[in-house]
Amino acid sequence: MSTLPDALQARGWTVHTPHGPFTKNGWKIDFDTSNWMIVSSRVNPRVFDVPVPDEYHARWTANLIEHLCQEEDERVRLRAVIEAIHGMPGVGSEARSTASNALERCYHRWLVNVEVVEGHLGRLFCPICGQRAARPDEEPF
């Protein structure tokens, strides 16, 4: 059995202190104020929240975190390709329409912008598509 810092270090992560942050390839793990860790990437400040593991689950959790980060990087890469196709001059109308439809679909991972007053546009933002909203139940802009 190993601790999470040991398991991450074995996978090539930089362990700055035993309590984080931990970094690798633009990915980062920070501890919040409870027994949870915030996993982030270059593009998404909150890929997912993961519970702090006990020694028995440390290697499994390190694997899960890498999987989440790799999937986030792949999503970002594919979205960039779709945006490039959508904006290409001379691309056919069918390809542009397909790209446009794909870009309109987003599962909105709403994050709070604490610098915007509650109830105002931009209080919530989606790091995936860039849309902003005042409340999670309203239509995004």
trRosetta pair geometry for C-beta under 8 A, 3 or more apart (Angstrom, degrees):
i j d omega theta_ij theta_ji phi_ij phi_ji
1 55 4.3 61 162 150 124 110
1 56 6.1 -44 -124 -85 125 45
1 58 7.1 101 -175 26 78 119
2 6 3.9 -119 178 92 115 131
2 7 5.1 144 97 -55 121 82
2 10 7.5 37 129 -13 170 137
2 55 6.7 171 73 -157 18 86
2 58 5.3 -127 87 89 71 141
2 59 6.4 79 48 -54 107 94
3 6 4.8 97 54 7 74 104
3 7 7.0 -142 95 -5 38 89
3 18 7.6 -13 136 -150 148 104
3 55 6.1 -48 -86 -107 52 84
3 58 5.7 -175 178 -119 18 158
4 7 5.6 -56 -142 39 33 111
4 8 6.1 30 160 -17 68 107
4 52 7.1 -96 -25 -158 155 74
4 53 5.8 133 -72 51 111 99
4 58 4.6 -137 -72 -141 55 98
4 61 6.2 -41 -113 83 105 129
4 62 6.5 165 -149 -61 69 96
5 8 5.9 -57 -144 40 29 108
5 9 6.1 31 158 -21 65 109
5 15 4.6 81 -157 -135 99 145
5 18 5.2 -81 -37 -131 156 64
5 22 7.1 -160 -115 -88 70 125
6 9 5.8 -56 -145 37 28 111
6 10 6.4 31 155 -22 63 106
6 58 7.1 40 60 146 92 145
7 10 5.8 -53 -151 32 29 114
7 11 6.9 16 152 -8 61 109
7 58 4.5 174 -18 142 142 97
7 59 4.6 -156 -128 -90 129 54
7 61 7.3 93 95 65 153 84
7 62 3.9 -153 133 -27 113 147
8 11 5.8 -67 -154 43 35 104
8 13 3.7 -41 162 46 97 144
8 15 6.2 124 88 -73 116 103
8 22 5.2 -18 154 -165 161 148
8 24 7.7 -152 -178 -27 98 131
8 29 7.5 -110 -113 26 153 147
8 62 5.1 -156 -74 -123 62 116
8 65 7.7 -19 -101 68 104 144
9 12 7.8 111 -173 -21 30 8
9 13 5.9 -84 -78 64 36 83
9 15 5.1 -46 -70 -16 104 124
10 62 7.7 58 58 148 97 166
11 24 7.5 -32 112 -90 92 169
11 62 5.7 167 -2 161 143 123
11 63 7.9 -177 -86 -78 151 56
11 66 6.3 -110 167 -62 149 141
12 24 5.8 98 110 -132 87 130
13 22 4.9 18 165 176 131 107
13 23 6.7 147 -163 71 81 29
13 24 4.3 -80 -107 -45 67 122
13 29 7.9 1 -157 15 144 120
13 62 7.8 -127 -7 -147 138 109
14 22 6.8 164 79 -160 53 56
14 23 4.9 -16 54 62 105 85
14 24 6.5 163 7 -70 75 69
15 18 7.1 28 171 -89 119 39
15 22 5.5 -14 -104 -112 61 91
16 20 6.7 33 51 170 103 30
16 21 5.6 33 25 60 132 61
16 22 7.0 -149 9 -85 83 39
16 23 7.2 50 -34 4 108 101
17 20 6.6 -25 64 52 83 22
19 31 6.1 -59 178 3 82 145
20 29 5.8 -114 -122 106 122 82
20 30 5.5 143 150 -128 144 41
20 31 5.1 166 25 -13 142 92
20 37 7.4 163 -70 -131 151 108
21 28 5.5 -7 178 -167 130 98
21 29 6.2 158 -161 76 74 53
21 30 5.0 -30 -104 -88 102 73
22 28 7.1 149 78 -157 52 49
22 29 4.3 -1 52 49 101 109
23 27 6.7 157 -154 82 53 57
23 28 5.2 -10 -102 -102 81 75
23 29 7.7 -152 -67 21 42 70
24 27 5.2 -14 68 55 74 104
24 69 7.9 80 79 133 101 169
25 69 7.7 116 80 150 112 134
26 41 6.1 41 129 -167 96 70
26 42 4.1 -27 -177 -46 124 106
26 73 8.0 108 80 -94 123 115
27 39 7.2 -13 -173 -171 100 87
27 40 7.2 157 -159 86 54 48
27 41 5.5 -26 -103 -104 67 69
27 65 7.8 128 161 155 138 97
27 66 8.0 118 101 -113 175 54
27 69 4.3 3 -110 -139 141 144
28 39 7.5 157 84 -156 50 44
28 40 4.8 -15 61 63 97 95
28 41 7.6 178 19 -84 77 23
29 37 5.2 4 -171 173 98 128
29 38 7.2 155 -154 76 49 48
29 39 5.6 -15 -101 -101 77 68
29 40 7.8 174 -80 22 32 71
29 50 7.9 -46 -134 47 111 122
29 65 6.5 -6 -81 -158 128 147
30 37 6.7 156 79 -162 35 74
30 38 4.9 -15 63 56 91 100
30 40 7.2 11 7 5 103 115
31 36 7.6 136 -155 89 61 44
31 37 5.6 -48 -98 -105 55 73
31 38 7.6 155 -117 13 6 80
31 52 7.2 26 -121 -76 104 122
32 36 5.2 -6 39 80 115 93
32 37 7.1 178 0 -114 80 20
32 38 5.6 89 -49 -30 100 105
32 49 7.5 -19 -6 -133 137 111
35 51 6.1 17 127 -155 94 82
35 52 4.8 -109 -175 28 73 111
36 49 5.0 6 178 -180 128 107
36 50 6.9 144 -160 73 74 33
36 51 5.8 -54 -104 -104 68 48
36 52 6.7 -125 -85 -20 16 82
37 49 7.0 155 75 -159 44 58
37 50 5.0 -24 61 65 98 87
37 51 7.5 77 13 165 83 5
37 52 6.0 112 -31 -74 99 73
37 65 7.9 -25 98 -100 136 130
38 46 6.0 -58 -162 -119 106 80
38 49 5.9 -28 -100 -104 59 74
39 46 7.8 86 69 -157 54 42
39 47 4.6 -63 106 61 94 110
39 48 5.1 0 51 58 117 74
39 49 7.3 -172 14 -90 83 22
39 50 5.8 49 -26 -4 118 114
39 65 5.6 -165 -107 -143 138 94
39 68 5.8 61 117 101 157 138
39 69 6.6 -116 173 -65 120 92
40 44 6.3 -155 -153 102 68 65
40 45 5.0 -13 -134 -157 127 36
40 46 6.1 -26 -93 -72 90 30
40 47 5.8 168 -110 -5 28 92
41 44 4.9 38 45 45 99 84
41 47 5.5 78 -13 -58 98 123
41 69 6.0 148 -83 -142 106 81
41 72 5.0 -171 -25 118 151 137
41 73 6.5 -165 -146 -66 146 75
41 76 7.4 -147 119 -27 147 146
43 72 7.6 -174 60 158 106 105
43 76 5.1 141 27 -112 160 142
43 127 6.4 139 144 163 76 110
44 47 5.1 99 102 -74 124 70
44 72 5.8 -110 33 -166 138 130
44 76 7.6 -139 -21 -67 105 120
44 109 7.3 28 -150 81 123 146
44 127 4.5 134 -118 113 70 140
44 128 7.1 22 -95 -68 116 67
45 111 6.5 89 67 -138 109 167
45 127 6.3 -177 17 -78 78 155
46 49 7.3 -8 -168 -51 99 81
46 109 7.0 -164 88 149 96 121
46 111 5.7 147 27 -97 129 122
46 127 7.5 146 39 7 76 143
47 68 5.6 123 139 149 125 110
47 69 6.5 41 157 -92 176 59
47 72 4.8 -61 -128 -72 122 154
48 68 5.1 -88 22 -161 136 148
50 61 6.4 130 162 -160 129 102
50 64 6.7 149 -130 107 136 121
50 65 6.0 -81 -14 -83 170 94
50 68 7.6 -149 -60 3 125 159
51 61 7.8 -104 77 -118 69 131
53 56 7.6 -127 168 68 103 59
53 57 3.8 -131 -159 93 121 101
53 58 5.0 176 96 -80 127 48
53 60 7.2 162 -126 65 156 89
53 61 4.0 -147 -30 -22 140 148
54 57 5.6 73 51 24 70 97
54 58 7.4 -97 102 -43 34 83
55 58 5.6 -25 -147 -17 36 121
57 60 5.0 -64 -160 51 66 115
57 61 5.4 70 140 -29 89 104
58 61 5.9 -58 -145 36 26 110
58 62 6.5 28 156 -20 63 105
59 62 5.7 -51 -148 34 33 113
59 63 6.5 34 152 -18 64 105
60 63 5.7 -56 -154 37 32 113
60 64 6.4 34 148 -21 66 106
61 64 5.4 -50 -145 35 35 114
61 65 6.3 37 155 -20 66 103
62 65 5.9 -52 -148 35 29 111
62 66 6.6 28 154 -15 62 105
63 66 5.9 -56 -150 37 31 109
63 67 6.3 33 152 -21 65 107
64 67 5.6 -56 -149 36 31 113
64 68 6.4 32 154 -19 66 105
65 68 5.7 -52 -148 35 32 112
65 69 6.3 29 154 -16 64 108
66 69 5.7 -57 -146 40 32 110
66 70 6.1 32 156 -19 67 108
67 70 5.8 -55 -144 38 28 110
67 71 6.3 27 158 -17 64 108
68 71 5.9 -58 -147 38 27 109
68 72 6.3 29 154 -20 63 107
69 72 5.6 -53 -147 35 31 113
69 73 6.4 32 154 -18 64 104
70 73 5.7 -52 -148 36 32 111
70 74 6.4 32 152 -18 64 106
71 74 5.6 -53 -147 37 32 112
71 75 6.3 36 153 -22 65 103
72 75 5.7 -51 -147 34 31 112
72 76 6.5 31 153 -18 64 105
73 76 5.8 -55 -149 37 31 111
73 77 6.3 33 152 -21 65 107
74 77 5.6 -53 -145 36 32 113
74 78 6.2 28 158 -15 66 107
75 78 6.0 -57 -145 40 28 107
75 79 6.2 28 156 -19 64 109
75 128 7.5 -45 141 -133 126 105
76 79 5.9 -56 -146 37 28 111
76 80 6.4 30 154 -21 63 106
77 80 5.8 -57 -153 33 29 112
77 81 6.7 28 151 -18 64 105
78 81 5.6 -52 -150 34 36 112
78 82 6.4 35 153 -18 67 103
79 82 5.7 -53 -148 37 34 111
79 83 6.3 36 152 -19 65 105
79 103 7.4 105 -153 -111 84 77
79 128 7.4 -166 -87 -176 165 78
80 83 5.6 -52 -147 37 32 113
80 84 6.4 35 152 -22 64 104
81 84 5.6 -52 -149 34 32 113
81 85 6.5 33 152 -18 65 103
82 85 5.7 -51 -148 36 33 111
82 86 6.3 37 152 -22 64 106
82 99 5.0 167 -172 -146 80 88
82 102 5.1 -108 -152 98 147 132
82 103 5.8 178 129 -64 122 90
83 86 5.6 -53 -147 35 31 115
83 87 6.3 14 159 -5 65 112
83 99 7.6 157 -81 177 20 117
83 103 6.5 100 -83 -100 72 129
84 87 6.2 -68 -146 46 27 99
84 88 6.5 48 153 -51 64 97
85 88 5.7 -37 -150 -1 32 120
85 91 6.1 127 -177 -130 67 160
85 95 6.1 -108 171 160 113 108
85 96 7.6 -162 139 -95 82 49
85 99 4.6 -165 96 -89 107 145
86 91 7.7 -122 -125 68 12 156
86 96 6.0 96 -138 -143 55 67
86 99 3.8 -158 -71 126 85 132
86 100 5.8 122 -127 -66 117 65
86 103 6.2 -5 -56 -24 157 143
88 91 4.1 85 82 -36 108 119
91 95 4.9 -103 169 86 105 126
91 96 5.3 130 102 -58 110 91
91 99 7.9 12 135 3 152 142
92 95 4.7 89 62 11 86 102
92 96 6.8 -153 96 -5 42 88
93 96 5.6 -54 -142 40 33 112
93 97 6.0 36 156 -22 66 107
94 97 5.8 -53 -145 37 28 112
94 98 6.3 29 154 -19 62 107
95 98 5.7 -53 -146 37 31 112
95 99 6.3 30 155 -17 65 107
96 99 5.8 -56 -147 39 30 110
96 100 6.1 33 153 -22 64 108
97 100 5.6 -53 -144 36 29 113
97 101 6.4 30 156 -18 63 105
98 101 5.9 -54 -149 36 29 110
98 102 6.5 28 153 -18 63 107
99 102 5.7 -57 -149 37 32 111
99 103 6.3 29 155 -18 66 108
100 103 5.9 -57 -147 37 29 109
100 104 6.5 31 154 -23 63 106
101 104 5.8 -55 -150 31 31 113
101 105 7.0 26 154 -18 62 104
102 105 6.1 -59 -157 31 34 108
103 129 7.4 127 -180 -130 73 108
106 126 6.3 85 147 156 139 153
106 128 5.4 158 -154 104 114 124
106 129 4.1 -62 -91 -30 161 138
106 131 7.1 160 71 7 154 125
107 128 7.3 32 52 46 70 169
108 126 4.6 -80 -134 -102 70 134
108 128 7.0 -138 -99 44 30 123
108 129 7.2 -53 -86 26 68 118
108 131 6.9 -54 -107 62 105 122
108 140 6.7 -167 -105 -44 137 148
109 126 6.1 112 50 -144 57 78
109 127 6.4 -42 76 39 108 89
109 128 5.8 99 21 -20 100 116
110 124 4.5 -11 -162 -171 111 120
110 125 7.3 130 -147 62 61 23
110 126 6.1 -46 -88 -81 52 75
110 133 7.1 -52 -120 47 121 120
110 136 5.4 -128 11 -105 172 97
111 124 6.9 143 68 -154 34 65
111 125 5.9 -33 62 65 87 75
111 126 7.5 139 14 -101 82 28
111 127 6.2 31 6 -26 132 103
112 123 6.6 -22 -147 161 73 75
112 124 6.2 -38 -99 -98 52 65
113 116 4.6 46 96 12 110 108
113 122 5.9 -52 56 151 147 77
113 123 6.0 -152 53 -157 88 27
113 124 7.1 -163 8 -83 87 13
113 125 5.6 55 -37 -4 116 113
116 120 5.4 -136 170 81 98 110
116 121 7.7 -94 -174 92 141 37
116 122 4.4 -168 -107 103 161 95
116 123 4.5 -140 101 -86 115 55
117 120 4.8 63 70 3 85 128
117 123 7.0 -71 85 -86 34 110
118 123 5.8 88 -120 -133 37 148
119 123 6.8 81 21 -30 21 154
119 134 5.4 20 -178 179 29 118
119 135 7.2 9 -114 -52 49 98
120 123 5.5 118 63 -41 65 104
120 134 5.6 -165 96 -117 9 106
121 132 5.8 77 173 124 80 115
121 133 7.0 -70 -135 -156 63 18
121 134 5.2 -54 -74 -57 43 93
121 141 6.3 2 -153 26 122 140
122 125 6.6 8 -156 -63 55 102
122 132 4.5 -8 -94 -172 53 138
122 134 7.6 13 26 -82 44 63
123 133 7.3 -61 57 99 80 54
123 134 5.3 61 24 -141 116 49
123 135 7.6 19 69 -61 128 45
124 132 6.8 144 84 -162 59 56
124 133 4.6 -22 69 67 113 86
124 134 6.9 93 17 175 96 3
124 135 7.1 107 -1 -113 134 7
124 136 6.2 157 -104 -72 171 66
125 130 7.3 -23 -173 -157 100 35
125 131 7.2 172 -151 91 59 43
125 132 5.0 -22 -101 -104 80 75
125 133 7.8 172 -80 23 36 66
126 129 5.1 8 105 45 127 83
126 130 6.6 -42 77 14 83 13
126 131 4.9 20 30 52 120 82
126 132 7.7 -139 11 -71 76 35
126 140 6.8 -4 -8 -135 127 155
127 130 7.7 33 -144 -74 22 48
131 140 3.7 53 154 156 132 132
131 141 6.2 152 -160 70 85 34
132 140 6.6 139 64 -161 26 87
132 141 5.5 -31 64 62 80 91
133 136 6.8 109 101 -93 142 28
133 138 5.2 163 -162 72 112 99
133 139 7.5 -176 -113 97 112 28
133 140 4.6 -75 -58 -105 107 70
133 141 6.9 148 -81 11 58 78
134 138 6.0 19 51 34 85 150
135 138 4.9 89 61 -5 87 106
